[in-house]
């Protein structure tokens, strides 16, 4: 059994929320595909309002009745870019043109 946890900080208060839980890592990889495009991975670190709002994600596996943190178990199923990745890459090129020479 696996799960994805989002740890949020909102102006100093912290909370955790289970984003996904299940046994099928292919399902996880299809629903939330990993991405190498800056800011396109659904589980990348996010900051808003100058860092007063932060979202971080981590992965856990149930071992011996306890949840243990693990590395990202997702694999890229389809090598084609998703629409979200295309739009994010377009936005990255607009906002950071010097990084895309």
N, CA, C and O atoms as CSV, one atom per row, in Angstrom:
chain,resi,resn,atom,element,x,y,z
A,1,UNK,N,N,0.847,-1.168,0.000
A,1,UNK,CA,C,0.000,0.000,0.000
A,1,UNK,C,C,0.898,1.238,0.000
A,1,UNK,O,O,1.905,1.286,0.706
A,2,UNK,N,N,0.523,2.228,-0.794
A,2,UNK,CA,C,1.286,3.470,-0.914
A,2,UNK,C,C,0.348,4.652,-0.690
A,2,UNK,O,O,-0.872,4.534,-0.804
A,3,UNK,N,N,0.950,5.790,-0.371
A,3,UNK,CA,C,0.168,7.018,-0.305
A,3,UNK,C,C,1.061,8.217,-0.548
A,3,UNK,O,O,2.282,8.159,-0.403
A,4,UNK,N,N,0.404,9.314,-0.927
A,4,UNK,CA,C,1.072,10.595,-1.160
A,4,UNK,C,C,0.482,11.583,-0.166
A,4,UNK,O,O,-0.735,11.728,-0.060
A,5,UNK,N,N,1.358,12.252,0.554
A,5,UNK,CA,C,0.945,13.214,1.579
A,5,UNK,C,C,1.357,14.621,1.138
A,5,UNK,O,O,2.479,14.843,0.683
A,6,UNK,N,N,0.424,15.564,1.285
A,6,UNK,CA,C,0.736,16.979,1.063
A,6,UNK,C,C,0.828,17.642,2.428
A,6,UNK,O,O,-0.123,17.626,3.210
A,7,UNK,N,N,1.978,18.220,2.696
A,7,UNK,CA,C,2.172,18.970,3.934
A,7,UNK,C,C,2.092,20.451,3.569
A,7,UNK,O,O,2.894,20.958,2.785
A,8,UNK,N,N,1.109,21.130,4.154
A,8,UNK,CA,C,0.874,22.544,3.847
A,8,UNK,C,C,1.228,23.411,5.037
A,8,UNK,O,O,0.985,23.052,6.189
A,9,UNK,N,N,1.805,24.556,4.733
A,9,UNK,CA,C,2.023,25.597,5.735
A,9,UNK,C,C,1.267,26.818,5.236
A,9,UNK,O,O,1.465,27.271,4.108
A,10,UNK,N,N,0.405,27.341,6.086
A,10,UNK,CA,C,-0.415,28.487,5.722
A,10,UNK,C,C,-0.257,29.549,6.791
A,10,UNK,O,O,-0.893,29.486,7.843
A,11,UNK,N,N,0.603,30.533,6.513
A,11,UNK,CA,C,0.875,31.624,7.440
A,11,UNK,C,C,1.204,31.109,8.841
A,11,UNK,O,O,0.712,31.634,9.840
A,12,UNK,N,N,2.047,30.066,8.897
A,12,UNK,CA,C,2.529,29.563,10.177
A,12,UNK,C,C,1.849,28.299,10.673
A,12,UNK,O,O,2.461,27.541,11.425
A,13,UNK,N,N,0.619,28.045,10.286
A,13,UNK,CA,C,-0.037,26.813,10.738
A,13,UNK,C,C,0.213,25.706,9.709
A,13,UNK,O,O,0.243,25.957,8.504
A,14,UNK,N,N,0.392,24.478,10.205
A,14,UNK,CA,C,0.709,23.351,9.343
A,14,UNK,C,C,-0.414,22.323,9.349
A,14,UNK,O,O,-1.109,22.141,10.348
A,15,UNK,N,N,-0.573,21.659,8.212
A,15,UNK,CA,C,-1.542,20.570,8.118
A,15,UNK,C,C,-1.039,19.550,7.112
A,15,UNK,O,O,-0.192,19.855,6.272
A,16,UNK,N,N,-1.567,18.337,7.202
A,16,UNK,CA,C,-1.233,17.274,6.257
A,16,UNK,C,C,-2.519,16.702,5.690
A,16,UNK,O,O,-3.537,16.606,6.375
A,17,UNK,N,N,-2.447,16.321,4.414
A,17,UNK,CA,C,-3.612,15.772,3.745
A,17,UNK,C,C,-3.156,14.626,2.837
A,17,UNK,O,O,-2.147,14.743,2.141
A,18,UNK,N,N,-3.900,13.526,2.848
A,18,UNK,CA,C,-3.601,12.414,1.949
A,18,UNK,C,C,-4.167,12.762,0.574
A,18,UNK,O,O,-5.369,12.983,0.429
A,19,UNK,N,N,-3.294,12.808,-0.431
A,19,UNK,CA,C,-3.697,13.149,-1.793
A,19,UNK,C,C,-4.105,11.894,-2.559
A,19,UNK,O,O,-5.067,11.914,-3.328
A,20,UNK,N,N,-3.381,10.817,-2.349
A,20,UNK,CA,C,-3.649,9.561,-3.046
A,20,UNK,C,C,-3.246,8.409,-2.147
A,20,UNK,O,O,-2.252,8.496,-1.426
A,21,UNK,N,N,-4.017,7.322,-2.187
A,21,UNK,CA,C,-3.677,6.114,-1.452
A,21,UNK,C,C,-4.122,4.913,-2.279
A,21,UNK,O,O,-5.237,4.888,-2.799
A,22,UNK,N,N,-3.240,3.914,-2.397
A,22,UNK,CA,C,-3.598,2.731,-3.160
A,22,UNK,C,C,-2.423,1.793,-3.322
A,22,UNK,O,O,-1.333,2.043,-2.808
A,23,UNK,N,N,-2.660,0.699,-4.052
A,23,UNK,CA,C,-1.623,-0.307,-4.292
A,23,UNK,C,C,-1.021,-0.205,-5.688
A,23,UNK,O,O,0.103,-0.653,-5.916
A,24,UNK,N,N,-1.758,0.379,-6.617
A,24,UNK,CA,C,-1.381,0.386,-8.023
A,24,UNK,C,C,-0.524,1.607,-8.372
A,24,UNK,O,O,-1.039,2.713,-8.535
A,25,UNK,N,N,0.789,1.390,-8.484
A,25,UNK,CA,C,1.695,2.498,-8.805
A,25,UNK,C,C,1.532,2.966,-10.246
A,25,UNK,O,O,1.860,4.110,-10.560
A,26,UNK,N,N,1.031,2.103,-11.128
A,26,UNK,CA,C,0.753,2.523,-12.510
A,26,UNK,C,C,-0.397,3.534,-12.493
A,26,UNK,O,O,-0.359,4.538,-13.205
A,27,UNK,N,N,-1.408,3.265,-11.683
A,27,UNK,CA,C,-2.527,4.203,-11.534
A,27,UNK,C,C,-2.027,5.554,-11.016
A,27,UNK,O,O,-2.412,6.603,-11.531
A,28,UNK,N,N,-1.175,5.519,-10.006
A,28,UNK,CA,C,-0.595,6.759,-9.458
A,28,UNK,C,C,0.186,7.500,-10.538
A,28,UNK,O,O,0.060,8.716,-10.681
A,29,UNK,N,N,0.992,6.763,-11.294
A,29,UNK,CA,C,1.826,7.374,-12.330
A,29,UNK,C,C,0.990,7.975,-13.460
A,29,UNK,O,O,1.366,8.997,-14.034
A,30,UNK,N,N,-0.138,7.349,-13.777
A,30,UNK,CA,C,-1.010,7.884,-14.826
A,30,UNK,C,C,-1.787,9.104,-14.334
A,30,UNK,O,O,-1.932,10.091,-15.055
A,31,UNK,N,N,-2.280,9.029,-13.113
A,31,UNK,CA,C,-3.089,10.123,-12.577
A,31,UNK,C,C,-2.245,11.356,-12.265
A,31,UNK,O,O,-2.681,12.486,-12.485
A,32,UNK,N,N,-1.040,11.135,-11.752
A,32,UNK,CA,C,-0.123,12.220,-11.388
A,32,UNK,C,C,1.242,11.949,-12.011
A,32,UNK,O,O,2.175,11.573,-11.302
A,33,UNK,N,N,1.378,12.132,-13.334
A,33,UNK,CA,C,2.641,11.772,-13.986
A,33,UNK,C,C,3.804,12.646,-13.524
A,33,UNK,O,O,3.663,13.859,-13.375
A,34,UNK,N,N,4.960,12.010,-13.301
A,34,UNK,CA,C,6.142,12.801,-12.953
A,34,UNK,C,C,6.577,13.620,-14.167
A,34,UNK,O,O,6.334,13.222,-15.306
A,35,UNK,N,N,7.207,14.740,-13.928
A,35,UNK,CA,C,7.636,15.596,-15.028
A,35,UNK,C,C,8.988,16.219,-14.707
A,35,UNK,O,O,9.277,16.567,-13.562
A,36,UNK,N,N,9.804,16.351,-15.739
A,36,UNK,CA,C,11.097,17.022,-15.587
A,36,UNK,C,C,10.992,18.503,-15.940
A,36,UNK,O,O,11.963,19.248,-15.807
A,37,UNK,N,N,9.828,18.922,-16.385
A,37,UNK,CA,C,9.614,20.327,-16.733
A,37,UNK,C,C,9.376,21.121,-15.450
A,37,UNK,O,O,8.534,20.763,-14.627
A,38,UNK,N,N,10.127,22.196,-15.300
A,38,UNK,CA,C,10.061,23.041,-14.113
A,38,UNK,C,C,8.618,23.443,-13.828
A,38,UNK,O,O,7.945,23.999,-14.696
A,39,UNK,N,N,8.146,23.167,-12.630
A,39,UNK,CA,C,6.828,23.513,-12.116
A,39,UNK,C,C,5.682,22.707,-12.718
A,39,UNK,O,O,4.521,23.033,-12.468
A,40,UNK,N,N,5.966,21.657,-13.508
A,40,UNK,CA,C,4.894,20.885,-14.135
A,40,UNK,C,C,4.536,19.624,-13.349
A,40,UNK,O,O,3.448,19.076,-13.526
A,41,UNK,N,N,5.436,19.159,-12.484
A,41,UNK,CA,C,5.143,17.962,-11.702
A,41,UNK,C,C,4.073,18.311,-10.668
A,41,UNK,O,O,4.226,19.281,-9.926
A,42,UNK,N,N,2.988,17.525,-10.612
A,42,UNK,CA,C,1.935,17.858,-9.656
A,42,UNK,C,C,2.392,17.789,-8.195
A,42,UNK,O,O,1.739,18.354,-7.318
A,43,UNK,N,N,3.503,17.104,-7.929
A,43,UNK,CA,C,3.992,16.987,-6.555
A,43,UNK,C,C,5.285,17.768,-6.324
A,43,UNK,O,O,6.077,17.416,-5.450
A,44,UNK,N,N,5.498,18.819,-7.101
A,44,UNK,CA,C,6.692,19.639,-6.871
A,44,UNK,C,C,6.421,20.616,-5.721
A,44,UNK,O,O,5.272,20.919,-5.401
A,45,UNK,N,N,7.480,21.087,-5.124
A,45,UNK,CA,C,7.413,22.080,-4.053
A,45,UNK,C,C,6.768,23.351,-4.601
A,45,UNK,O,O,7.116,23.812,-5.688
A,46,UNK,N,N,5.832,23.910,-3.848
A,46,UNK,CA,C,5.154,25.138,-4.284
A,46,UNK,C,C,5.177,26.167,-3.155
A,46,UNK,O,O,4.982,25.833,-1.986
A,47,UNK,N,N,5.418,27.419,-3.527
A,47,UNK,CA,C,5.375,28.527,-2.568
A,47,UNK,C,C,4.558,29.661,-3.154
A,47,UNK,O,O,4.646,29.968,-4.343
A,48,UNK,N,N,3.762,30.274,-2.294
A,48,UNK,CA,C,2.937,31.415,-2.680
A,48,UNK,C,C,3.081,32.495,-1.608
A,48,UNK,O,O,3.526,32.224,-0.492
A,49,UNK,N,N,2.704,33.707,-1.959
A,49,UNK,CA,C,2.714,34.827,-1.008
A,49,UNK,C,C,4.062,34.941,-0.287
A,49,UNK,O,O,4.119,35.009,0.941
A,50,UNK,N,N,5.137,34.960,-1.070
A,50,UNK,CA,C,6.497,35.107,-0.534
A,50,UNK,C,C,6.851,34.048,0.502
A,50,UNK,O,O,7.576,34.326,1.457
A,51,UNK,N,N,6.337,32.828,0.312
A,51,UNK,CA,C,6.687,31.722,1.199
A,51,UNK,C,C,5.796,31.569,2.424
A,51,UNK,O,O,6.045,30.704,3.264
A,52,UNK,N,N,4.766,32.395,2.536
A,52,UNK,CA,C,3.850,32.243,3.666
A,52,UNK,C,C,2.887,31.070,3.460
A,52,UNK,O,O,2.303,30.548,4.411
A,53,UNK,N,N,2.740,30.675,2.206
A,53,UNK,CA,C,1.939,29.493,1.877
A,53,UNK,C,C,2.867,28.538,1.139
A,53,UNK,O,O,3.424,28.878,0.095
A,54,UNK,N,N,3.029,27.333,1.695
A,54,UNK,CA,C,3.960,26.344,1.129
A,54,UNK,C,C,3.274,24.991,1.059
A,54,UNK,O,O,2.551,24.598,1.974
A,55,UNK,N,N,3.512,24.276,-0.050
A,55,UNK,CA,C,3.043,22.901,-0.186
A,55,UNK,C,C,4.231,22.015,-0.533
A,55,UNK,O,O,4.961,22.291,-1.486
A,56,UNK,N,N,4.421,20.960,0.235
A,56,UNK,CA,C,5.446,19.956,-0.029
A,56,UNK,C,C,4.779,18.592,-0.033
A,56,UNK,O,O,3.805,18.361,0.683
A,57,UNK,N,N,5.309,17.701,-0.838
A,57,UNK,CA,C,4.732,16.362,-0.967
A,57,UNK,C,C,5.783,15.320,-0.636
A,57,UNK,O,O,6.974,15.512,-0.882
A,58,UNK,N,N,5.317,14.207,-0.070
A,58,UNK,CA,C,6.208,13.068,0.108
A,58,UNK,C,C,5.407,11.780,-0.067
A,58,UNK,O,O,4.179,11.770,0.012
A,59,UNK,N,N,6.139,10.705,-0.305
A,59,UNK,CA,C,5.558,9.402,-0.586
A,59,UNK,C,C,5.823,8.485,0.589
A,59,UNK,O,O,6.872,8.557,1.228
A,60,UNK,N,N,4.854,7.617,0.867
A,60,UNK,CA,C,4.994,6.665,1.967
A,60,UNK,C,C,4.549,5.279,1.506
A,60,UNK,O,O,3.728,5.134,0.600
A,61,UNK,N,N,5.119,4.266,2.159
A,61,UNK,CA,C,4.765,2.873,1.897
A,61,UNK,C,C,4.452,2.212,3.232
A,61,UNK,O,O,5.150,2.440,4.221
A,62,UNK,N,N,3.413,1.399,3.262
A,62,UNK,CA,C,3.031,0.692,4.469
A,62,UNK,C,C,3.902,-0.551,4.604
A,62,UNK,O,O,3.839,-1.465,3.781
A,63,UNK,N,N,4.721,-0.569,5.664
A,63,UNK,CA,C,5.628,-1.695,5.915
A,63,UNK,C,C,5.488,-2.105,7.370
A,63,UNK,O,O,5.739,-1.313,8.279
A,64,UNK,N,N,5.085,-3.345,7.580
A,64,UNK,CA,C,4.951,-3.849,8.946
A,64,UNK,C,C,3.972,-3.072,9.790
A,64,UNK,O,O,4.172,-2.924,10.996
A,65,UNK,N,N,2.913,-2.572,9.177
A,65,UNK,CA,C,1.896,-1.827,9.910
A,65,UNK,C,C,2.218,-0.364,10.144
A,65,UNK,O,O,1.440,0.344,10.783
A,66,UNK,N,N,3.361,0.105,9.635
A,66,UNK,CA,C,3.748,1.511,9.806
A,66,UNK,C,C,4.023,2.152,8.456
A,66,UNK,O,O,4.522,1.506,7.534
A,67,UNK,N,N,3.686,3.448,8.352
A,67,UNK,CA,C,3.969,4.206,7.139
A,67,UNK,C,C,5.409,4.702,7.184
A,67,UNK,O,O,5.835,5.331,8.152
A,68,UNK,N,N,6.158,4.403,6.106
A,68,UNK,CA,C,7.568,4.769,6.010
A,68,UNK,C,C,7.757,5.656,4.779
A,68,UNK,O,O,7.248,5.342,3.703
A,69,UNK,N,N,8.488,6.764,4.937
A,69,UNK,CA,C,8.775,7.640,3.797
A,69,UNK,C,C,9.660,6.904,2.807
A,69,UNK,O,O,10.586,6.188,3.190
A,70,UNK,N,N,9.357,7.094,1.510
A,70,UNK,CA,C,10.133,6.476,0.445
A,70,UNK,C,C,10.400,7.512,-0.642
A,70,UNK,O,O,9.825,8.600,-0.635
A,71,UNK,N,N,11.275,7.160,-1.571
A,71,UNK,CA,C,11.516,7.999,-2.743
A,71,UNK,C,C,10.303,7.935,-3.662
A,71,UNK,O,O,9.470,7.036,-3.545
A,72,UNK,N,N,10.216,8.869,-4.549
A,72,UNK,CA,C,9.114,8.926,-5.503
A,72,UNK,C,C,9.057,7.620,-6.305
A,72,UNK,O,O,9.992,7.320,-7.047
A,73,UNK,N,N,7.973,6.835,-6.171
A,73,UNK,CA,C,7.888,5.553,-6.874
A,73,UNK,C,C,7.286,5.665,-8.284
A,73,UNK,O,O,7.187,4.661,-8.990
A,74,UNK,N,N,6.889,6.858,-8.695
A,74,UNK,CA,C,6.232,7.010,-9.996
A,74,UNK,C,C,7.212,6.802,-11.145
A,74,UNK,O,O,8.402,7.100,-11.040
A,75,UNK,N,N,6.675,6.283,-12.238
A,75,UNK,CA,C,7.429,6.103,-13.481
A,75,UNK,C,C,6.646,6.787,-14.599
A,75,UNK,O,O,5.417,6.841,-14.572
A,76,UNK,N,N,7.374,7.301,-15.569
A,76,UNK,CA,C,6.734,7.944,-16.720
A,76,UNK,C,C,6.134,6.847,-17.599
A,76,UNK,O,O,6.872,6.021,-18.136
A,77,UNK,N,N,4.818,6.825,-17.753
A,77,UNK,CA,C,4.121,5.812,-18.538
A,77,UNK,C,C,4.089,6.202,-20.017
A,77,UNK,O,O,4.376,5.380,-20.887
A,78,UNK,N,N,3.740,7.451,-20.293
A,78,UNK,CA,C,3.623,7.954,-21.664
A,78,UNK,C,C,4.650,9.063,-21.841
A,78,UNK,O,O,4.632,10.054,-21.111
A,79,UNK,N,N,5.538,8.897,-22.804
A,79,UNK,CA,C,6.609,9.880,-23.007
A,79,UNK,C,C,6.125,11.188,-23.639
A,79,UNK,O,O,6.833,12.194,-23.614
A,80,UNK,N,N,4.912,11.165,-24.207
A,80,UNK,CA,C,4.387,12.404,-24.791
A,80,UNK,C,C,4.078,13.403,-23.681
A,80,UNK,O,O,3.658,13.025,-22.587
A,81,UNK,N,N,4.290,14.679,-23.976
A,81,UNK,CA,C,3.986,15.722,-22.999
A,81,UNK,C,C,2.485,15.861,-22.820
A,81,UNK,O,O,1.723,15.784,-23.784
A,82,UNK,N,N,2.066,16.068,-21.573
A,82,UNK,CA,C,0.652,16.324,-21.300
A,82,UNK,C,C,0.339,17.770,-21.666
A,82,UNK,O,O,1.246,18.583,-21.842
A,83,UNK,N,N,-0.936,18.085,-21.780
A,83,UNK,CA,C,-1.332,19.460,-22.073
A,83,UNK,C,C,-0.839,20.404,-20.977
A,83,UNK,O,O,-0.415,21.524,-21.260
A,84,UNK,N,N,-0.898,19.949,-19.733
A,84,UNK,CA,C,-0.403,20.757,-18.607
A,84,UNK,C,C,1.092,21.046,-18.764
A,84,UNK,O,O,1.532,22.167,-18.508
A,85,UNK,N,N,1.873,20.049,-19.180
A,85,UNK,CA,C,3.312,20.257,-19.367
A,85,UNK,C,C,3.587,21.236,-20.504
A,85,UNK,O,O,4.474,22.083,-20.399
A,86,UNK,N,N,2.833,21.120,-21.580
A,86,UNK,CA,C,3.014,22.038,-22.715
A,86,UNK,C,C,2.729,23.474,-22.280
A,86,UNK,O,O,3.488,24.389,-22.600
A,87,UNK,N,N,1.645,23.661,-21.559
A,87,UNK,CA,C,1.286,25.006,-21.095
A,87,UNK,C,C,2.292,25.534,-20.078
A,87,UNK,O,O,2.630,26.718,-20.096
A,88,UNK,N,N,2.772,24.664,-19.192
A,88,UNK,CA,C,3.756,25.085,-18.194
A,88,UNK,C,C,5.067,25.455,-18.864
A,88,UNK,O,O,5.695,26.446,-18.492
A,89,UNK,N,N,5.486,24.669,-19.847
A,89,UNK,CA,C,6.725,24.971,-20.573
A,89,UNK,C,C,6.599,26.297,-21.321
A,89,UNK,O,O,7.543,27.086,-21.349
A,90,UNK,N,N,5.464,26.538,-21.910
A,90,UNK,CA,C,5.217,27.810,-22.610
A,90,UNK,C,C,5.315,28.979,-21.618
A,90,UNK,O,O,5.919,30.010,-21.915
A,91,UNK,N,N,4.714,28.801,-20.444
A,91,UNK,CA,C,4.764,29.843,-19.409
A,91,UNK,C,C,6.195,30.030,-18.894
A,91,UNK,O,O,6.622,31.161,-18.665
A,92,UNK,N,N,6.936,28.941,-18.710
A,92,UNK,CA,C,8.334,29.027,-18.277
A,92,UNK,C,C,9.166,29.814,-19.279
A,92,UNK,O,O,9.972,30.660,-18.893
A,93,UNK,N,N,8.973,29.539,-20.559
A,93,UNK,CA,C,9.735,30.251,-21.594
A,93,UNK,C,C,9.383,31.741,-21.614
A,93,UNK,O,O,10.241,32.584,-21.877
A,94,UNK,N,N,8.126,32.056,-21.337
A,94,UNK,CA,C,7.714,33.459,-21.302
A,94,UNK,C,C,8.309,34.174,-20.085
A,94,UNK,O,O,8.802,35.297,-20.186
A,95,UNK,N,N,8.251,33.497,-18.931
A,95,UNK,CA,C,8.693,34.143,-17.684
A,95,UNK,C,C,10.219,34.101,-17.495
A,95,UNK,O,O,10.790,34.999,-16.876
A,96,UNK,N,N,10.868,33.073,-18.020
A,96,UNK,CA,C,12.309,32.890,-17.833
A,96,UNK,C,C,12.996,32.668,-19.175
A,96,UNK,O,O,13.560,31.598,-19.403
A,97,UNK,N,N,12.960,33.656,-20.067
A,97,UNK,CA,C,13.487,33.445,-21.437
A,97,UNK,C,C,14.985,33.136,-21.453
A,97,UNK,O,O,15.437,32.418,-22.344
A,98,UNK,N,N,15.752,33.637,-20.526
A,98,UNK,CA,C,17.198,33.382,-20.504
A,98,UNK,C,C,17.557,31.939,-20.209
A,98,UNK,O,O,18.662,31.495,-20.521
A,99,UNK,N,N,16.630,31.204,-19.609
A,99,UNK,CA,C,16.884,29.792,-19.301
A,99,UNK,C,C,16.628,28.883,-20.480
A,99,UNK,O,O,16.942,27.694,-20.418
A,100,UNK,N,N,16.059,29.415,-21.565
A,100,UNK,CA,C,15.674,28.596,-22.715
A,100,UNK,C,C,16.333,29.115,-23.987
A,100,UNK,O,O,15.653,29.434,-24.962
A,101,UNK,N,N,17.643,29.196,-23.970
A,101,UNK,CA,C,18.381,29.698,-25.142
A,101,UNK,C,C,18.593,28.551,-26.106
A,101,UNK,O,O,19.192,28.737,-27.165
